[in-house]
Amino acid sequence: MFVESSWIDKAPESYRNMFAYYEAIKTMFETLDKHLEYGERGKQFLPLSKNQVFAHHTDFAMYDQHPYNTWLSPWYGRFYIDKHCYVENCNIDDYLAKDVGRLAFVWVWMGCYDPCVADSKEPECWLGTSEPQPSDPTLRIYDVAKMMWSFFRVETTTEGETEGWLNGRFYPNDCGSQLNGPWKIRRFPFVDITTPYGIDRCIVAPLTKEFQSSHNNN
């Protein structure tokens, strides 16, 4: 028999665990969106694709009651812009890259089975900022985010580490990316952000500090 009976026995419990994992990711992003838009740390952020979460295989609706019906994705993520870029009554996804400049992003990774990243011991959160510079500056910021999502390679483009932030650059390739520009990343266990306190301490505070520091250095 090509399927072990023990796998079948464990399937219901595994399904319940994965449902809880999806619910944790959904709740984390919902809470994070509110914290970032409120700006209690001194800077406000707004998400791209407000009702969608980027996923490895296919994006799913942010408030879909059954996201576990999609194929299991090892990655889920959100991208954010500084709220000062916001133009009332305009779709954020359609902003031009040249008018936004910097992006923040928060990704959740299962921690295994990625061909470009070595397995970790547990699910991780990746907090990052970037100044993507597409060869066409009139590209929509959503399309820029899609390129970042598809072509980010931490283990081959990292150039150093400063105060807990890995740093590197994007490079154009023949697979569809036209991105240049620097990025910064912090990686930490997903379990660290399963409470509002953890979300503020591990994401909101360092993200806001990094944006303000970069602004002051410009």
Buried (B, 14 or more C-beta within 10 A) or exposed (E): EEEEEEEEEEEEEEEEEEEEBBEBBBEBBEBBBEBBBEEBBEBBBBBBBEEBBBBBEEBBEBEBEEBBEBEEBBBBBBBBBBBEBEEEEEEBBEBBBEEBBBBBBBBBBBBEEBEEBEEBEEBBBBBBBBBBBBEEEEBBBBBBBBBBBEBBBBEEBBEEEEEEBBBBBBEBEEEEBBBBBBBBBBBBBBEBBBEBEBBBEBBBBBBBEBBEEBEEEE
